[in-house]
Amino acid sequence: MEPKYLFGCSTSKPSGCLLNPEGSRIIFFEECKNSPKPNFKIYTHLFYTNHLGEPGGYKSSEKLNIDSAWEKWHELHQKGWTEVSHNYG
């Protein structure tokens, strides 16, 4: 399945969450609410998952510029991470 994004496109932002192939970690991508429009920043929040594949324990967060966020999103897809439906927050 091809990812639904334009790599490096400045008007498009990675958002949502990805689950690793083992089902043991989930990462959320969200836009920083106070980031200036030309220099979007994206937060990533990584969690361990429980036996149901739901967030079970916080691991780490990171603040990335838009290009780094797309690069991370793309790399995770290449490693077999898949998009899943979860709401963060």
Secondary structure, 3 states (H helix, E strand, C coil): CCCCCCCCCCCCCCCEEEECCCCCEEEEEEECCCCCHHHCEEEEEEEEECCCCCEEEEEEEEEEEHHHHHHHHHHHHHCCCEEECCCCC
